[in-house]
Amino acid sequence: MSKRIDAALQEFVAALEEHAAVLAEKPVKRGKAQRATSEVRRAAANYAAVVFAHRKIDSPFLNMPDPRRDRLTTASLEAERDGLKKRRAPEADAGETATAPSV
């Protein structure tokens, strides 16, 4: 494993462990939990950036489901997105096939 990838991974794991420790406290302190969450996000973004820089592989965190949305809502949003793409595709094709006026 690359030294930079390994360092980013260790930083990410440490941020996750700190986050878990903060959330295990009773009562959970909101400000402390928010800071720990921000650190996890920062470490995750850094890990993804380092992996992409060294291996040109997309982020492992793309298309992760949002736990605040249920499956039906997600499926509905995805169907709407796909429908919009299909409706726009003929418009894009029409623009490509148009010929330039003769001079």
N, C-alpha and C positions, 0 to 999 in steps of 0.2 A: 504494500500500500504506500502511496505517496506520503511524504512527511507532512505536506500541507493538508492533504485530505484527512490524514490521521489526527492532526492538531485540531482541525475544524470539527471532526467527529467528537473528540474528547471534550471540546468546548460545548458542543451541543448536548452531549450526555450530562455534563456537569450542570448545565442550565435546566435540563429536565429533572435531574435529581433535586436541585434546589426548589424548583417549582412544586414537585411532589411533597417535599418537606414542609414548605409554606402552607400548602393546602391541607396537610395532615394536622396542623395546629388547631387547637380549639380554644377560643373561637378563631376563625380565619380573619386576619386583618386585611380589609379590602385593598388598601394602598399597597401593602406588601405583596399581596397576590397579583395585583395589576403590574407591579414592577417585575415580578418573577415571570409573568406571562409575556411581557415585552421582551425580556431577556431571552426567553425560549424562541420567540419569533425572530429576534435579531440573529441568534445563533443558528437557527434553521436556514434563514436567508443566506447567511455567510457560508454555511455548509454547501448549500445548493450552488452558490456562486463559485466556490472553490472547485467543486466537482465539475461544473461546466467549463471553467477555465482550463482545467487540466485534462479532461476527458471528452469534452464537447457532448456531454450527455445531459438531457433536460433534467430539471428539478424533480426529485422523487416526490415532491409535495404538490405537484400539479393535479388538478381535478379531484382534490380530496373533498369528500362530502362535508357540508356544514352541519354539525350536530344540532343546530337550532331549527333546521328544516326537516320535515318528515319526508319520507320516500315519495308520497303522492305529490307533494308540492314540487319536489325536485324533478320528478318525471314530467309533471305538467310544464314546468319551465323549460325543460330540455325539448319537449315536443313543440312548444311555441318557438323556441330558437331554431329548431330544425325546419319548421314550417316557413319561417321568415327567410332562411337560407334558400329554400326551394323556390320561393316566390321571387327572390332577387336573382337567382341563377339565369332565368330567361332574359332578364333585363341586361345582364352582363354579356350574355351571348349575342344579343341583338346589337349591342354597341361594338362588338368585335367584328361582326360580319358586315357592318356598314362600310360602303366604299367611299373613297374620297371623290369629290367632284372632279370632272375632267377639266383640264386647262386648255 
